[in-house]
Amino acid sequence: MTQTVDRSTRVADLAAAADRIRHHILDMGEVQGQGYVGQGLGFADVLAVIYKDLANIRPEDPEWFDRDRVLLSMGHYAIAEYAALAEAGVIGVEELETYGSDDSRLPMSGMSTYTPGMEISGGSLGHGLGVAVGMALGLRFQGNAARVVNMMSDGELDEGSTWEAAMAAAHHGLGNLLCVVDINQLQADGPTAGVLRTEPLVDKWQAFGWRVVRVDGNDISALLSAFDSVPAGDTPAVVLCDTRIGRGVPFLETREKAHFIRIDEHEWDLARQALRAANPAGSN
């Protein structure tokens, strides 16, 4: 997406968007009293940059043929995806109030059949990158210059299907494929390093033939530089984003069991107060 604003304005606008995404996540989470809130808060900066700066989409036409395909491989991040889609204008902010309700277009796990802008149904971890490879190949055969952006979790790096897809993408020279990995170092069964050690990730992705950049996923300016450094090319690219679960809400950042968080009724307003204290210039 071509940028015409100066760098400082670009960063400030995206930081404000990330702040709104975090507030939307808390509002939706409060409906259920629990959920994958921590991942959403941690990934909000990345989502803001992807949907407000990187991806070429038309909010009024989610099925536009020449759109960039943005895939949510980790379907349990749906709460964050909906917030980002609302921020991008694909769905209305008022619809977020229906999250997880009967007959809602916003189920608790991402479903492409229900939600505008949701390219795939996620949840079976390790499938997203394989689907992305197929999409990227298909776009090439069609002569379509659109890019495929596959967002995935670090837990998906435990899956052999992910590395099969990574190898295939490099073999076919899919320069129209960008993978974005959320490295929050936590899985359902505990810390990622304790479940299955995947480091050194930069070396591994490079060995599979990918262009690689690793970045602080909670630093908007650094994210912009990272994405700017890996435009579409002759080989696939991956941006490894180190994020912190619960980012912006200190008592959630340090919560011991943070993969699926249960938040007490009185804590939701405390969480909003923490976000406002962290970003007093925000709109919420």
C-alpha positions as CSV (number, residue, x, y, z in Angstrom):
1,M,0.0,0.0,0.0
2,T,1.5,3.3,-1.1
3,Q,2.1,5.7,1.8
4,T,1.8,9.5,1.3
5,V,2.0,10.6,5.0
6,D,5.3,11.3,6.8
7,R,6.8,8.6,9.0
8,S,5.9,10.2,12.4
9,T,2.2,10.6,11.4
10,R,2.2,7.1,10.1
11,V,3.4,5.7,13.4
12,A,1.1,7.9,15.5
13,D,-2.0,6.9,13.4
14,L,-1.1,3.2,13.6
15,A,-0.5,3.4,17.4
16,A,-3.9,4.9,17.8
17,A,-5.4,2.2,15.7
18,A,-3.7,-0.5,17.8
19,D,-5.1,1.2,20.9
20,R,-8.6,1.1,19.6
21,I,-8.1,-2.6,18.6
22,R,-7.1,-3.4,22.2
23,H,-10.2,-1.6,23.6
24,H,-12.4,-3.5,21.2
25,I,-10.9,-6.7,22.4
26,L,-11.7,-5.9,26.0
27,D,-15.2,-5.0,25.1
28,M,-15.8,-8.3,23.3
29,G,-14.0,-10.3,25.9
30,E,-16.2,-8.9,28.7
31,V,-19.3,-10.4,26.9
32,Q,-18.0,-13.9,27.6
33,G,-15.9,-13.0,30.7
34,Q,-13.0,-14.9,29.3
35,G,-11.2,-15.9,26.2
36,Y,-8.0,-15.4,24.1
37,V,-7.7,-11.8,25.2
38,G,-4.0,-12.0,26.1
39,Q,-3.0,-13.0,22.5
40,G,-5.1,-10.2,21.1
41,L,-3.6,-7.5,23.2
42,G,-0.2,-8.7,22.4
43,F,-0.8,-8.9,18.6
44,A,-2.8,-5.7,18.3
45,D,0.2,-3.6,17.0
46,V,0.9,-6.2,14.3
47,L,-2.7,-6.3,13.2
48,A,-2.9,-2.5,13.0
49,V,0.1,-2.3,10.7
50,I,-1.1,-5.2,8.5
51,Y,-4.7,-3.9,8.1
52,K,-4.1,-0.2,8.1
53,D,-0.8,0.1,6.3
54,L,0.4,-3.1,4.6
55,A,-2.5,-4.9,3.0
56,N,-4.2,-3.8,-0.2
57,I,-7.9,-4.3,0.6
58,R,-11.2,-2.5,-0.1
59,P,-13.2,-2.5,3.1
60,E,-16.4,-1.9,1.2
61,D,-15.7,-4.9,-1.0
62,P,-14.1,-7.8,1.0
63,E,-14.3,-10.1,-2.0
64,W,-12.5,-7.7,-4.4
65,F,-10.6,-10.0,-6.8
66,D,-7.3,-8.1,-6.6
67,R,-7.2,-7.8,-2.8
68,D,-4.3,-9.1,-0.7
69,R,-5.4,-12.3,1.0
70,V,-4.8,-11.9,4.8
71,L,-5.2,-15.3,6.5
72,L,-5.7,-15.9,10.2
73,S,-4.2,-19.4,10.6
74,M,-4.6,-19.3,14.4
75,G,-8.4,-19.2,14.5
76,H,-8.5,-18.7,18.3
77,Y,-7.2,-15.2,17.7
78,A,-10.6,-14.3,16.1
79,I,-11.4,-11.8,18.8
80,A,-8.4,-9.8,17.7
81,E,-9.2,-10.3,14.0
82,Y,-12.7,-8.9,14.4
83,A,-11.3,-5.9,16.2
84,A,-8.9,-5.3,13.3
85,L,-11.6,-5.8,10.7
86,A,-13.7,-3.2,12.5
87,E,-10.8,-0.8,12.6
88,A,-10.2,-1.3,8.9
89,G,-13.9,-0.7,8.2
90,V,-14.7,-4.2,6.9
91,I,-17.3,-4.7,9.6
92,G,-19.1,-2.1,11.7
93,V,-17.8,-1.4,15.2
94,E,-21.4,-1.9,16.5
95,E,-21.3,-5.5,15.3
96,L,-18.6,-6.3,17.7
97,E,-21.2,-6.3,20.5
98,T,-22.6,-9.6,19.0
99,Y,-19.3,-11.5,19.5
100,G,-19.9,-15.1,20.4
101,S,-23.7,-14.7,20.5
102,D,-26.2,-17.0,18.7
103,D,-26.6,-16.1,15.0
104,S,-23.6,-13.7,15.2
105,R,-21.3,-13.4,12.2
106,L,-18.5,-13.2,14.8
107,P,-18.0,-16.7,16.3
108,M,-15.4,-17.4,19.0
109,S,-13.1,-19.1,16.4
110,G,-12.6,-17.7,13.0
111,M,-15.0,-19.0,10.3
112,S,-14.7,-17.8,6.7
113,T,-18.3,-18.8,6.0
114,Y,-19.6,-16.3,8.6
115,T,-17.4,-13.2,8.7
116,P,-16.6,-10.7,5.9
117,G,-12.8,-10.4,5.4
118,M,-12.1,-13.8,7.1
119,E,-10.3,-15.6,4.3
120,I,-10.1,-19.1,5.9
121,S,-11.6,-21.0,8.8
122,G,-8.8,-21.4,11.3
123,G,-8.4,-23.4,14.5
124,S,-6.6,-26.6,13.3
125,L,-3.2,-25.2,13.9
126,G,-0.5,-25.8,11.2
127,H,-2.9,-25.6,8.2
128,G,-2.7,-21.9,7.4
129,L,0.6,-21.8,5.7
130,G,-0.3,-24.7,3.5
131,V,-3.5,-22.9,2.4
132,A,-1.4,-19.8,1.9
133,V,1.0,-21.6,-0.4
134,G,-1.9,-22.8,-2.5
135,M,-3.4,-19.4,-2.7
136,A,-0.1,-17.8,-3.7
137,L,0.4,-20.4,-6.4
138,G,-3.2,-19.8,-7.7
139,L,-2.7,-16.1,-7.8
140,R,0.5,-16.5,-9.8
141,F,-1.3,-18.8,-12.3
142,Q,-4.0,-16.2,-12.7
143,G,-1.5,-13.4,-13.3
144,N,-2.8,-11.6,-10.2
145,A,-0.2,-9.5,-8.4
146,A,-2.0,-9.7,-5.0
147,R,0.0,-10.8,-2.0
148,V,-0.9,-13.5,0.5
149,V,-0.2,-12.6,4.1
150,N,-0.4,-15.6,6.5
151,M,-0.6,-14.8,10.2
152,M,0.3,-17.7,12.5
153,S,1.3,-18.4,16.0
154,D,4.6,-19.7,17.3
155,G,2.8,-22.9,18.5
156,E,2.2,-23.7,14.8
157,L,5.9,-24.1,14.4
158,D,5.6,-27.4,16.3
159,E,3.6,-28.8,13.3
160,G,5.4,-30.6,10.5
161,S,2.8,-29.4,8.0
162,T,4.1,-25.8,8.6
163,W,7.6,-26.8,7.6
164,E,6.4,-28.8,4.6
165,A,4.6,-25.7,3.4
166,A,7.6,-23.5,4.1
167,M,9.8,-25.8,2.0
168,A,7.2,-25.8,-0.8
169,A,6.9,-22.0,-0.8
170,A,10.7,-21.6,-1.3
171,H,10.8,-24.4,-3.9
172,H,8.2,-22.6,-6.0
173,G,9.7,-19.1,-5.4
174,L,6.5,-17.7,-4.0
175,G,7.7,-14.1,-3.6
176,N,4.0,-13.1,-3.3
177,L,3.8,-14.9,0.1
178,L,4.5,-13.2,3.4
179,C,4.3,-15.1,6.7
180,V,3.9,-13.2,10.0
181,V,4.6,-15.3,13.1
182,D,3.4,-14.1,16.6
183,I,6.1,-15.3,19.0
184,N,4.5,-14.8,22.4
185,Q,6.3,-17.8,23.8
186,L,3.2,-19.4,25.3
187,Q,1.0,-22.3,24.3
188,A,-2.0,-24.1,25.8
189,D,0.3,-26.6,27.5
190,G,2.8,-24.1,28.8
191,P,5.8,-22.0,27.6
192,T,6.7,-22.7,24.0
193,A,10.3,-23.6,24.8
194,G,9.1,-26.2,27.2
195,V,6.5,-27.8,24.9
196,L,8.9,-28.1,21.9
197,R,12.0,-26.0,21.4
198,T,11.9,-24.3,18.0
199,E,14.8,-21.8,18.2
200,P,16.9,-20.7,16.4
201,L,14.0,-19.5,14.2
202,V,15.9,-17.0,12.0
203,D,18.4,-19.7,11.0
204,K,15.7,-22.2,10.4
205,W,13.6,-20.1,8.1
206,Q,16.7,-18.9,6.2
207,A,17.7,-22.6,5.8
208,F,14.3,-23.2,4.2
209,G,15.0,-20.5,1.7
210,W,13.0,-17.6,3.1
211,R,13.9,-13.9,3.5
212,V,13.7,-13.4,7.3
213,V,13.4,-10.4,9.6
214,R,12.8,-10.6,13.4
215,V,11.3,-7.6,15.2
216,D,9.7,-6.4,18.4
217,G,6.1,-6.9,17.5
218,N,4.9,-4.3,20.0
219,D,7.0,-1.5,18.4
220,I,5.0,0.2,15.6
221,S,8.0,1.9,14.1
222,A,10.1,-1.2,14.1
223,L,7.2,-3.2,12.5
224,L,7.0,-0.6,9.7
225,S,10.7,-1.0,9.0
226,A,10.4,-4.8,9.1
227,F,7.5,-5.0,6.6
228,D,9.1,-2.3,4.4
229,S,12.2,-4.4,4.2
230,V,10.5,-7.5,2.8
231,P,8.4,-6.4,-0.2
232,A,7.1,-8.9,-2.7
233,G,10.1,-10.4,-4.5
234,D,11.5,-13.7,-5.9
235,T,11.3,-15.7,-2.7
236,P,8.8,-15.9,0.2
237,A,9.4,-13.7,3.3
238,V,8.6,-14.1,7.0
239,V,8.5,-11.5,9.7
240,L,9.0,-13.0,13.2
241,C,7.2,-10.8,15.7
242,D,8.2,-11.0,19.4
243,T,5.2,-9.9,21.4
244,R,4.0,-9.9,25.0
245,I,0.8,-11.6,26.0
246,G,-1.6,-9.0,27.6
247,R,0.4,-6.1,26.2
248,G,-0.8,-2.8,27.8
249,V,-2.4,-4.3,30.8
250,P,0.3,-5.1,33.4
251,F,-1.7,-7.4,35.5
252,L,-2.5,-9.5,32.5
253,E,1.1,-9.4,31.2
254,T,2.2,-11.2,34.4
255,R,-0.8,-13.6,34.8
256,E,0.6,-17.1,35.1
257,K,-2.0,-19.0,33.1
258,A,-2.5,-16.5,30.2
259,H,-3.3,-18.7,27.2
260,F,-7.0,-18.7,27.8
261,I,-7.7,-16.0,30.4
262,R,-10.6,-15.8,32.8
263,I,-11.0,-12.2,33.9
264,D,-13.1,-11.3,37.0
265,E,-15.9,-8.9,36.5
266,H,-14.2,-6.0,38.3
267,E,-11.0,-6.4,36.3
268,W,-12.4,-5.4,32.9
269,D,-12.6,-1.7,33.9
270,L,-9.2,-2.0,35.5
271,A,-7.8,-3.3,32.2
272,R,-9.3,-0.3,30.3
273,Q,-7.8,2.1,32.9
274,A,-4.4,0.5,32.3
275,L,-4.7,1.0,28.5
276,R,-5.8,4.6,29.0
277,A,-2.8,5.2,31.3
278,A,-0.4,3.6,28.8
279,N,-1.9,5.7,25.9
280,P,-3.5,8.9,27.3
281,A,-3.6,10.3,23.8
282,G,-5.8,7.5,22.6
283,S,-9.3,7.9,21.5
284,N,-10.9,5.6,24.1
